[in-house]
Amino acid sequence: MHFVVTAEWDLHRHHASLEDLRTWARGPGAAAYRGLPGVALKSWYSNPQDGVWGAVYLVEDPHALDADRLPRTVADRTGPIGTPPDRVRWHVLEQTVLGGTDLDRVLRATPGTRPAPGTHPEEEA
């Protein structure tokens, strides 16, 4: 059995800028989590409009993430925020499929280059 785990922080409650978080995720964060046993994937995401920073894990072994300290911390910190997430959810992974997009290209893309659908009113017109 595999799991999808989400962890989110409400940036209205914490003092960390999205730029600091993005820099950390691309550098020390990526280095710290790369090759983590039992974790097939970790991705970071943001919703600037709602003030959310989060992470998604694809977990092969639930013991890979210490539920008392989720997400697994680097030097007992969770990046620039430095506190446990405001919300953590565990889900059973039911099915996966790869789309027609080159995943390597997507993963190399610079975050923030294209807004998510529905985040800008001018897209609605």
Summary of the structure (lengths in Angstrom):
residues: 125
radius of gyration: 15.2
end to end distance: 43.6
largest distance: 47.4
contacts: 273
relative contact order: 0.24
helix: 23%
strand: 26%
